[in-house]
Amino acid sequence: MATNKVKDPGLGESTITSAKRIVNKDGTFNIKHLNGKAGISALYAYLVDISWTRFFCLVFLAYTVLNVFFASIYVAIGVEYIGVTPVSFLKDFIKAFFFSSQTVTTLGYGAMAPKGILAGIVSSIHALTGLLSFSFVTGLLYGRFSKPKASIEFSNNIIYRDFKEGKALMFRLINSKTDVMINPRIVVTLAITEEDAKYGYRRNFYQLELERDQITYLPTTWTLVHEITEDSPLAKFSKEELQNLNGEFLIMITYYDQAFNEEVYKLHSYTFEELTMDVAFEKAFYFDEEGYTVLDHHKLSNTKKL
């Protein structure tokens, strides 16, 4: 009987066999939120967390939609009120779009300018909208650059191999930046889906004992080892059963980051589909002719057959 079983950490014990993994590969929880509160703070948090590619695509889309909206207004009130001679709808709209982009950025080349009270009111509201929009985007850029983010990469797979007199599970991580990680600590929770007479299927959670769960600093790689002893929750499973087990290794690592001057964390997970049998990790670093330690990040997941 495993002695390291823990209570539900907030993920729910009831489950189904077709349930998706708990934590995605990018460290986000695989949860859909329904009827949650939405607002500027939620939007800000979303825009700070998404990838740079998606962020700039959304900024460009919002910029285009804003200009199309105001260009439509200028066409509706008459492009002659922004200093444009009407020709055709398409050409008038394009010129109104360019005027809108100049107004929203407060650039203003002087070739086109509002004439009359109505055009002046619209352009004034337009300019204010542009100022507020760019202030918001500037705040987002600062938030994205200043938000602490863990610089950690995990091996693609978790491995099962001979270790000492028995077996062990291992995975490896690397410091992806040159900053030294101070006092990294790691916790690995195993969630196993098992049949239950009352619930049908139930998640049982176990905190895995690691050979070492804390080190002083991490300049290169760190291989985490869970030895499968008689107290391990995996001791009762054969090698073949492990490969077909419905479960997930939930990993959280925390450390002090010198660059951000505060503690940061990162989540990761492995499923048993990502379990590789009877291999060992290859060394990811070597010494060059001058005696420097050379860390090859591309070798993080490299393995060799035992």
N, C-alpha and C positions, 0 to 999 in steps of 0.2 A: 504494500500500500504506500503510494507516494505521500510524503509528509509535507510537500510544498504546494499543495492545492490552495488557491486563493479565491476570495469572493469575486463576484462579478465586478470588474473595474468600471462599469458604466456602459458596457457594450450590449448587454442583454444575454441571458442564458438560453432562452428559447430560440430556436432557429429551424431552418429547413435545409435539406441536403443540397439544394440548388442555390443557396445564399452566396452572394458574391464575397470576395475577400473583404476583410474589415478595413485594412489600410491599403491604399493604392501605392504604386511604386514611387510616386512623387511625394509620399508622406502625408497626403490628405486622407481623411476618413471617407469611406465609401457610403455616404449617407445623403439621402434626399430630404431636404427640409420642406415641410408643408405648413402653410399658414403661419410662417414666421414673420416677425416684424421687419419691415423694410424701411429704409430711410437713407439719408446722406451718409451716416456713419457706416451703414452696411455696404453702401456703394463704394465708399472710400476704401474700406477694408478689402473689398473684392478687387478693386483696381490696383491696389498696392501689392496684392499677392499673385496676380496673374503673370504670365510670361511677358517678356519685353515685346515679343512679336505681336501677341494678342493686344497688348496695351497700346502700341502705336497704331495698330489697325483700327482699334476702337476710337482713338483720338482723331485719326484721319476721317473715319466714318462720321463722327460727331461734327467735325469741322465742315465736311461736305454737306451734311443734312442742314446745318445751321445756315450756310450760305445759300442753299437751294430755297430754304424757307423765306429768307429775306429777299432774295432775288425775285421770288414769286410775288411778294408784296410790291416791290418796286415796279414790276411789269404791270401789276393790277392797277396801281395809281397813275401809271404813265411814265415811261422812261425819260420823257422830256423833262421831268422834274428832277432828274439827276444829271442833266446836261448831255443827254444822248438823243440824237435824232432818230425817231422811229423808222425802221426799215422792214423787218419781218419779225415774227414771234421768236424764232430760233435765235437770230442775231441780237434781238433786243434782250432776250433772256441771258445769253452769254455775257453781254456787256453788263447787265445788272448783276450777274454772278461775280464778275470781276470787281465791280464797285462794292459789292457786299464783302468780298474778301479783303479789300483795302480798308473798309470801314471797321470790320471786326478785328483787324490787326492794328487799327489806328495808324495805318501807314499813310494813306492818302497821297496819291501822286499829284493831285490838283487838276488833272484832265477832266475828271467828273466830280461834281459837287451837288449837294441837295439845293433845290430851288423851291421856295414856297414853304408855308407853315407845315403842311401835312408831311412832305418829304423830310423836313427838318425834324419833326417829332419822331418819325420812324427811324431816321438815321441816328438820332440821339439815343433812343432805346437800344438800337442795334449796337452802337459803340459801347454802351454800358454792359450789354450782354457779352460782348467780346472781352471787355476788361475782366468781368467776373469769371468767364470761362477760362481765360488764360491764367488767372490767379489760381483757379482750382487745379488746372493741369500742372502749374509750377509747384503747388503744394504736393501733388501726387508724385512728381519727379523727386522732390526732396524726401518724401516718405519712402519711396522705393529705394533710394540710395542709402538712406540712414537706417532703414530697418535692419536689425541684426538677422543674419542668415547663416546657418551652419554650413561650413565648407567641408562637407563629408561626402564621400562616395562609397557605396557598398558593392561588394562582389555580386556578380549576376546570380550566382547560385549559392546555396548552402550545401555543404558536402558531408557525407557519411563515410567514415573510414576507421581502420584499425587505430587504436590508441592505447598505449601501455599494454595492459592485459585484457582489454576489452574493445569497446567501440566508443566513438564520440562523434558529435556533430560540430561542424566548424563553419564560420563565415568570416569574411575579412573586410576591413574598411580602411580608408586612406584619407589623409588630410590633403584636400585638393588645392590648398593655398600654401604659401610659404610661411604664413603666420603660425606660431606654435600654439597648439591646443593645450591649455593648462587644466590639469585635474579632470580629464574626461572620465565620466561614469556612465555605465550602461546597464539597462534592465531589459531582460528578455522574458516576455510572458507568452506561454504556449496556450493557444485556444484549440481544443479538440472537440469536434462534433461527434457525439456518441448517442446511441439509441437510449431512450428513456421511457419507462412504462407509463409515466404520467404525461409527459410533454411530447412524446413521439421522438423528437430529437432535441438534444440539449447541448449547449456549449459548456465545457468544463475548462476552467482556467488554472494554469500552473505557472509559478515563477521558477524559471530554470536556474539551477545553480551553475555558475560559470567558474572556470579555472581561475579567472581573474576578471573582476567586474569594474576595476578602477586602476588607473595608472597616473603617474605624475604629469607626464606630457606626451604628446604624440607628434614627432617630427616626420615619421614615415608611415608604416602600416601597422595594423593591430589585428591579430587573428584571435577571434573569440572562440572558446572551446567549452562545450558542454559534454562532460563525460557521462556516458550512459551507465550509471551504477544501478544497484538494486533499488535505490530510492528515487531514481528518475521516473517521471511519468511515461517515458518511452520504453522502459525496460521490458514491459509485457508484450511488446510488439516485435514480431520477427522482421527481418530485412525486407521481405516481400510485402508484409502488411504495412510497413512504414511508407512504401512507395504509393500505396493506395489509400493512405489515411487522409481523412477530411479534416484538415487543421491548418493553423497559421501561426507563425512565429512573429509576435509583435515586439518591435524593438524601439526603444527610446534611448538616445544618447544625449547627455548634457555636458557642457564644458565651458570654461571661461575663455572668452575671445578677446585677445589683446587689441584687435583693430576697433571693435565696438565698445571695449571697456565694460563688458557686462556678460552675464551667462546666457548662452544660447542653447537651443536644443534641436534635434531632428528626429523624425519618426521614419520607420521603415518596416517592411514586413517581407517574409518569405512564406510561400505555401509549400506543401509537400510535393507539388508538381515541379517545384524548382530545386528539389533535392537530387543531388548527383552522388552516385554510389562509387565507393572504392577508388577515389582519386585524392590527390594532395595538391595544395596550392604551390605553385612555383614561386621562387623568390622574385620580388618585384624591385629589388635594388641591388646594386653592385658597386664596386670601387673602381674609379678610373685611375689612369696612370699617375695623376697628381695626388691621389689618396682621398679625393672627395667621394662622398657617398652619393651615388646617382640613383634617383628614384624614378622608375619608369611607370607612369600612371596607366599606360596601356596594358600592363601586365597584372593589374589588380585581380582580374578574374581568371587568369591563366592557371590551368591545372595540368597534372600529369598522372598517368595511370600508376597505381601501386603494383 
